[in-house]
Amino acid sequence: MDRYDTVYRGGKGEYTEKKSRFIAEVYPVVSEEEAFIYLEEVKKRYWDARHHCWAYVIGRNPASERMSDDGEPSGTAGKPILEVIRGRNVTNVFVVVTRYFGGTLLGTGGLVRAYTAASAAALSDTVIITRIFGYKLAIHTDYTGLGKIQYLIASRDLYVQDTAYTDRVVISLLVPEEERGAFEKEVMEGTNGQAVIENKGECWFARTEQGVEILDA
């Protein structure tokens, strides 16, 4: 099963502790270089802040992980941010938390709590999608087999892109890789071998705010 959760649209969250302000931002990234570009933008935007702590998770099997306390006591900032990312089981994500010092020391426990809370708030504001690897299929059928095919599509909650009605019907849909074999077998059995299934190629896709979208590789 080739699918994973990632960021579709970044988010932002804040947490305040004893007048110290923690501003967390989430960005979708595919490389460390891209993460550092966002980091520099954040540093310029909050140029008067004392700390810009961050963590990222990029890639899969295995993922690349890195974090920074940026001057905070060791283990009180970058690690809590990273643990929040891990807890959401999301990859290709960069989280940076900017701190404005409020004049009162928070201690290690207070810092861990603050960086955790800010990161969690930002990820809660983030739109996360499940990227699914699969195939673009076109099913050609006569009207006799249409109802059966529509039933099979609905029972598997597959992703129909378009349906064209002429003398025959052509249903264009997206099928996850792990379901393709069983689904095609069901279609052929359900139509007594009369349907024609055309493979239009591989793709990544996901349910998004706009519906089901085909994504870049």
DANORBEL-V90432 format. One record per residue. N is the residue number from 1. PHI is phi as a letter, one per 20 degrees, with the letter a starting at -180 (none if undefined). Layout:
n=(N:N)
phi=(PHI:PHI)
//
This chain:
n=(1:2:3:4:5:6:7:8:9:10:11:12:13:14:15:16:17:18:19:20:21:22:23:24:25:26:27:28:29:30:31:32:33:34:35:36:37:38:39:40:41:42:43:44:45:46:47:48:49:50:51:52:53:54:55:56:57:58:59:60:61:62:63:64:65:66:67:68:69:70:71:72:73:74:75:76:77:78:79:80:81:82:83:84:85:86:87:88:89:90:91:92:93:94:95:96:97:98:99:100:101:102:103:104:105:106:107:108:109:110:111:112:113:114:115:116:117:118:119:120:121:122:123:124:125:126:127:128:129:130:131:132:133:134:135:136:137:138:139:140:141:142:143:144:145:146:147:148:149:150:151:152:153:154:155:156:157:158:159:160:161:162:163:164:165:166:167:168:169:170:171:172:173:174:175:176:177:178:179:180:181:182:183:184:185:186:187:188:189:190:191:192:193:194:195:196:197:198:199:200:201:202:203:204:205:206:207:208:209:210:211:212:213:214:215:216:217)
phi=(none:d:b:b:e:b:e:e:b:f:c:b:b:c:b:c:c:l:m:e:d:d:d:d:c:d:c:e:b:c:b:f:g:f:f:f:f:f:f:f:f:f:f:f:f:d:f:e:e:e:c:c:e:b:b:b:c:c:n:b:l:e:e:e:c:b:b:b:e:l:n:f:g:g:n:e:c:g:f:g:f:f:f:f:f:g:f:e:l:c:c:l:c:c:c:c:d:e:d:d:f:e:o:c:f:e:m:f:f:f:f:g:f:f:f:f:f:f:f:f:f:f:f:f:e:e:e:d:c:d:e:c:e:a:c:e:d:c:d:d:b:e:f:f:e:f:f:f:f:f:f:f:f:f:f:e:l:e:d:e:e:a:c:d:d:c:f:c:d:c:d:e:b:d:c:g:g:f:d:g:g:f:f:f:f:f:f:f:f:f:d:l:m:e:f:d:d:d:e:e:p:e:a:d:b:a:e:c:f:e:o:e:c:e:d:f:f)
//
